[in-house]
Amino acid sequence: MDLPDWIAETPHDCPILIAGPTASGKSALALAIARHSNGLIVNADALQVYANWHILTARPSEEDERKNPHRLYGHIAGDQDYSVGDWLSSVRDLLAQEKRLIIVGGTGLYFKALTNGLADIPKTEPELRKSTQALYEQDGLRALLEHLDGETLAKIDTQNPMRVMRAYEIQMQTGRSIVSWHAQTPPPVLSLKKCLPLVMETPKEILNARINDRFEQMLAHGALDEARANLATWCSTHPSSKAIGAKELIAYLKGDMSLSDAQNAATLATRQYAKRQRTWFRNNMTAWTALDTRTL
C-alpha cells in the first residue's frame, strides 16, 4: 500500500490512531505505516485480544507479526474478562517506550477511553456478572432497565445488551449510576491534539462485498478447524464467544445448522456489526480525520 504523503510525513514521534468498521482495511494501513516509520502496531479491537480465535477475529497473520512488532493481540484466555480499563493500562505502559504507536481497531470505546479519559469504576464481581447474565437470559433487557435511573436511560444505548448489563452491574455493585461515575472521569491518557486520529470510511456496498469475501477466506484458511479446537470448551457466556461467526460455526459442528446457513448468518451478523460501527464512529468521532479507503 502506498501511503498518502500527509500520512507518510507525520513526525515519527506522533502516535497514529486508526479506527474503522470491520473489513475496511485498517490492518493493512497500520502495517504500511509501521514499515515506513518502524512503528509498533497496537490492537484496539475487543475480540482480537483473545487467544482462542485468531482466524475468525481477523487478527494479523503470523507473517505480518514477524515483519513488524504487534502488541495486545491474542494475549488473553478466551474465558477471561478483559475490560476497557485493562486495555488502557496496557496502552499507557506502551506509550512509555520509544517506538511510535500505531493503535488500530474497531472498538470505539477503547479509543474513547484513550482520548477522552476513563472513569475509575470498580471491576464487576464475578457472582454479580453471572447473576446479571442469568437475569438477562431469563427476562431480557426489560428486567435490567427497570433498575436504572432516567438520566442513565437517556445516556446509554438501551438496545445494546452489553451497555445495559454494564450499567446495571455498576448500579447494583456501587449503589451509584454509571453516569455519576463518568462525571468523575480523569484526564485522558492521550490527547487527540497530540496524535493523528484517522477513521476509515468505506461505502456500504464495497464494505459488504469485502465482508462476504473475507468470510470465504476465513473458511479457506481454517476457520472451521479453529472452531473444532474450541468445541470442547465452548461456552456461550465466555467473553470470546462473542466473536462474530463463532456461535454459527459451533452450531454447524454440533449439527444444528448447515454450513451454508452458518456462513450466511455469520456474514449477515458481520454486516450488521459494521453498520453499528459506522454509526458509532459518525456520532462520536467528528474530530477525527476521515479517510476514504478508495484513495488508498
C-alpha positions as CSV (number, residue, x, y, z in Angstrom):
1,M,0.0,0.0,0.0
2,D,1.3,3.5,-0.9
3,L,0.8,5.9,1.9
4,P,-0.6,9.4,1.2
5,D,2.1,12.0,1.6
6,W,0.3,13.7,4.5
7,I,0.4,10.5,6.5
8,A,3.9,9.5,5.5
9,E,5.2,12.9,6.5
10,T,3.7,12.8,10.0
11,P,6.5,13.1,12.6
12,H,7.7,9.7,13.8
13,D,7.1,10.7,17.5
14,C,3.4,11.3,16.8
15,P,1.1,8.3,17.6
16,I,-1.4,7.4,14.9
17,L,-4.9,6.1,15.7
18,I,-6.8,4.1,13.0
19,A,-10.4,3.4,13.7
20,G,-12.9,1.9,11.3
21,P,-15.5,-0.8,10.7
22,T,-14.6,-4.4,10.2
23,A,-13.1,-5.2,6.8
24,S,-12.3,-1.6,6.0
25,G,-8.6,-2.2,5.6
26,K,-7.3,-0.8,8.9
27,S,-4.7,-3.5,9.5
28,A,-3.2,-3.1,6.0
29,L,-2.8,0.7,6.6
30,A,-1.3,0.2,10.0
31,L,1.2,-2.3,8.6
32,A,2.2,0.2,5.8
33,I,2.7,3.0,8.4
34,A,4.7,0.7,10.7
35,R,7.0,-0.4,7.9
36,H,7.5,3.2,6.8
37,S,8.3,4.5,10.3
38,N,9.4,1.4,12.2
39,G,6.4,1.7,14.4
40,L,4.7,-0.6,16.9
41,I,1.2,-1.8,16.0
42,V,-1.2,-2.0,19.0
43,N,-4.6,-3.7,18.9
44,A,-7.7,-1.7,19.7
45,D,-10.3,-4.5,19.0
46,A,-12.0,-6.0,22.0
47,L,-12.2,-9.5,20.4
48,Q,-8.7,-9.7,18.9
49,V,-7.3,-9.8,22.4
50,Y,-8.4,-13.4,22.8
51,A,-6.1,-16.3,22.1
52,N,-8.6,-18.9,21.0
53,W,-10.0,-17.1,17.9
54,H,-7.2,-16.0,15.5
55,I,-8.7,-16.5,12.1
56,L,-12.3,-15.7,13.0
57,T,-11.4,-12.3,14.6
58,A,-9.1,-11.4,11.6
59,R,-6.0,-10.9,13.7
60,P,-2.8,-10.1,11.8
61,S,-1.2,-13.1,10.2
62,E,1.9,-14.7,11.8
63,E,3.8,-13.5,8.7
64,D,2.8,-9.9,9.4
65,E,3.6,-10.2,13.0
66,R,7.1,-11.4,12.1
67,K,7.6,-8.4,9.8
68,N,6.6,-5.8,12.4
69,P,6.1,-5.9,16.1
70,H,2.4,-6.2,17.3
71,R,1.1,-5.9,20.8
72,L,-2.2,-6.8,22.7
73,Y,-3.2,-9.4,20.2
74,G,-4.3,-12.9,21.4
75,H,-2.8,-12.4,24.9
76,I,-6.0,-13.2,26.9
77,A,-7.5,-16.6,27.5
78,G,-11.0,-17.0,26.0
79,D,-12.8,-17.4,29.3
80,Q,-11.2,-14.4,31.0
81,D,-12.8,-11.0,31.3
82,Y,-10.9,-8.1,29.7
83,S,-12.1,-4.6,30.4
84,V,-11.5,-1.2,28.7
85,G,-9.5,-0.3,31.8
86,D,-7.3,-3.4,31.4
87,W,-6.6,-2.3,27.8
88,L,-6.0,1.3,28.6
89,S,-3.5,0.3,31.3
90,S,-1.5,-1.7,28.8
91,V,-1.5,1.1,26.2
92,R,-0.3,3.5,28.9
93,D,2.7,1.3,29.5
94,L,3.4,1.0,25.8
95,L,3.3,4.8,25.4
96,A,6.4,5.0,27.7
97,Q,8.6,3.2,25.2
98,E,10.4,4.8,22.3
99,K,8.7,3.4,19.2
100,R,5.8,5.2,17.5
101,L,2.5,3.6,18.4
102,I,0.0,2.8,15.6
103,I,-3.2,2.0,17.5
104,V,-5.7,0.2,15.3
105,G,-9.1,-1.4,15.7
106,G,-12.8,-1.2,15.6
107,T,-13.8,-0.9,19.2
108,G,-14.9,2.7,19.6
109,L,-15.0,2.6,23.4
110,Y,-11.3,1.8,23.5
111,F,-10.5,4.9,21.5
112,K,-13.0,7.0,23.5
113,A,-11.3,5.9,26.8
114,L,-7.9,6.6,25.4
115,T,-8.6,10.1,24.2
116,N,-11.4,11.2,26.5
117,G,-10.4,9.5,29.7
118,L,-11.9,6.6,31.7
119,A,-13.8,6.7,35.0
120,D,-12.2,4.6,37.7
121,I,-15.1,2.2,38.1
122,P,-14.5,-0.9,40.3
123,K,-14.4,-4.2,38.4
124,T,-17.7,-6.2,38.5
125,E,-17.7,-9.0,41.0
126,P,-17.8,-12.5,39.3
127,E,-21.0,-13.5,41.1
128,L,-22.8,-10.3,40.1
129,R,-21.7,-10.8,36.5
130,K,-23.1,-14.4,36.5
131,S,-26.4,-13.3,38.0
132,T,-26.7,-10.4,35.6
133,Q,-26.2,-12.7,32.6
134,A,-28.8,-15.1,34.0
135,L,-31.3,-12.4,34.6
136,Y,-30.9,-11.1,31.1
137,E,-31.2,-14.6,29.5
138,Q,-34.3,-15.3,31.5
139,D,-36.2,-12.0,31.4
140,G,-34.4,-9.9,28.8
141,L,-33.3,-6.2,28.9
142,R,-36.5,-5.0,30.5
143,A,-35.6,-6.7,33.8
144,L,-32.3,-4.8,33.8
145,L,-33.6,-1.4,32.5
146,E,-36.2,-1.1,35.3
147,H,-33.3,-0.7,37.8
148,L,-31.7,2.2,36.0
149,D,-32.5,5.9,36.6
150,G,-33.8,8.2,34.0
151,E,-30.5,10.0,33.4
152,T,-28.8,6.7,32.7
153,L,-31.5,5.6,30.4
154,A,-31.1,8.8,28.4
155,K,-27.4,8.4,28.1
156,I,-26.8,4.8,27.2
157,D,-27.9,2.7,24.2
158,T,-30.8,0.8,25.7
159,Q,-30.9,-1.6,22.8
160,N,-27.3,-2.8,23.4
161,P,-27.2,-5.7,25.9
162,M,-23.6,-5.2,26.8
163,R,-24.1,-1.5,27.7
164,V,-27.2,-2.2,29.6
165,M,-25.7,-5.0,31.6
166,R,-22.7,-2.9,32.4
167,A,-24.8,0.0,33.7
168,Y,-26.9,-2.5,35.7
169,E,-23.8,-4.1,37.3
170,I,-22.4,-0.8,38.3
171,Q,-25.6,0.3,39.8
172,M,-26.0,-2.9,41.8
173,Q,-22.4,-3.1,43.0
174,T,-21.7,0.5,43.8
175,G,-25.1,2.0,44.5
176,R,-24.2,4.8,42.0
177,S,-25.2,5.2,38.4
178,I,-22.8,4.8,35.6
179,V,-23.5,8.5,34.7
180,S,-22.3,9.7,38.1
181,W,-19.1,7.7,37.8
182,H,-18.4,9.1,34.3
183,A,-18.8,12.6,35.7
184,Q,-15.6,12.0,37.7
185,T,-13.6,10.9,34.6
186,P,-9.8,11.8,34.9
187,P,-7.8,13.4,32.1
188,P,-7.1,11.2,29.0
189,V,-4.0,9.1,28.5
190,L,-3.6,10.6,25.0
191,S,-5.0,13.8,23.8
192,L,-6.3,13.9,20.2
193,K,-4.2,17.0,19.7
194,K,-1.0,15.0,20.3
195,C,-1.7,12.3,17.7
196,L,-3.0,11.7,14.2
197,P,-6.5,10.3,14.6
198,L,-7.9,8.6,11.4
199,V,-11.3,7.0,10.9
200,M,-11.7,4.8,7.8
201,E,-14.7,5.5,5.6
202,T,-15.8,2.8,3.0
203,P,-19.0,2.9,1.0
204,K,-21.5,0.4,2.3
205,E,-21.7,-1.6,-0.9
206,I,-17.9,-2.0,-1.1
207,L,-17.7,-2.9,2.6
208,N,-20.4,-5.5,2.3
209,A,-18.6,-7.1,-0.6
210,R,-15.4,-7.2,1.4
211,I,-17.2,-8.8,4.3
212,N,-18.6,-11.6,2.1
213,D,-15.2,-12.3,0.6
214,R,-13.4,-12.2,3.9
215,F,-15.6,-14.9,5.5
216,E,-15.0,-17.1,2.5
217,Q,-11.3,-16.5,3.0
218,M,-11.6,-17.3,6.7
219,L,-13.2,-20.7,5.9
220,A,-10.5,-21.3,3.3
221,H,-7.8,-20.6,5.8
222,G,-9.0,-22.8,8.6
223,A,-11.9,-21.1,10.5
224,L,-13.7,-24.5,10.8
225,D,-10.6,-26.1,12.3
226,E,-10.3,-23.2,14.7
227,A,-14.0,-23.8,15.7
228,R,-13.3,-27.5,16.2
229,A,-10.5,-26.6,18.5
230,N,-12.9,-24.5,20.6
231,L,-15.8,-27.0,20.5
232,A,-14.9,-29.0,23.7
233,T,-14.6,-25.9,25.8
234,W,-17.4,-23.8,24.1
235,C,-19.5,-21.7,26.4
236,S,-21.8,-19.0,25.2
237,T,-21.1,-16.8,28.2
238,H,-17.3,-16.7,27.7
239,P,-16.2,-13.3,26.6
240,S,-14.5,-14.7,23.5
241,S,-17.7,-16.4,22.3
242,K,-18.9,-13.0,21.0
243,A,-16.5,-13.4,18.1
244,I,-18.8,-13.0,15.1
245,G,-19.2,-16.3,13.4
246,A,-18.2,-18.3,16.4
247,K,-21.7,-19.4,17.5
248,E,-22.7,-20.1,13.9
249,L,-19.7,-22.4,13.2
250,I,-20.2,-24.1,16.5
251,A,-23.8,-24.7,15.6
252,Y,-22.7,-26.3,12.4
253,L,-20.2,-28.6,14.1
254,K,-23.0,-29.7,16.5
255,G,-25.3,-30.5,13.6
256,D,-27.7,-27.7,14.4
257,M,-27.1,-25.7,11.2
258,S,-25.9,-26.3,7.7
259,L,-22.5,-24.8,6.7
260,S,-24.2,-22.7,4.1
261,D,-26.7,-21.3,6.7
262,A,-23.9,-20.8,9.2
263,Q,-21.9,-18.8,6.7
264,N,-24.9,-16.7,5.6
265,A,-25.8,-16.0,9.3
266,A,-22.3,-15.0,10.2
267,T,-21.9,-12.8,7.1
268,L,-25.2,-11.1,7.9
269,A,-24.2,-10.6,11.6
270,T,-20.9,-9.0,10.4
271,R,-22.7,-6.6,8.1
272,Q,-25.0,-5.6,10.9
273,Y,-22.0,-5.1,13.2
274,A,-20.2,-3.0,10.6
275,K,-23.4,-0.8,10.3
276,R,-23.4,-0.2,14.1
277,Q,-19.7,0.6,14.0
278,R,-20.2,3.2,11.2
279,T,-23.0,4.8,13.1
280,W,-20.9,5.0,16.3
281,F,-17.9,6.5,14.6
282,R,-20.1,9.0,12.8
283,N,-21.6,10.1,16.1
284,N,-18.5,10.0,18.3
285,M,-15.5,10.8,16.0
286,T,-16.4,14.1,14.5
287,A,-13.0,15.5,15.5
288,W,-11.1,12.7,13.7
289,T,-9.8,12.9,10.2
290,A,-12.0,10.9,7.8
291,L,-10.0,8.7,5.4
292,D,-11.8,7.5,2.2
293,T,-10.4,4.0,1.8
294,R,-10.9,4.2,-2.0
295,T,-8.0,6.7,-2.1
296,L,-5.5,4.1,-0.7
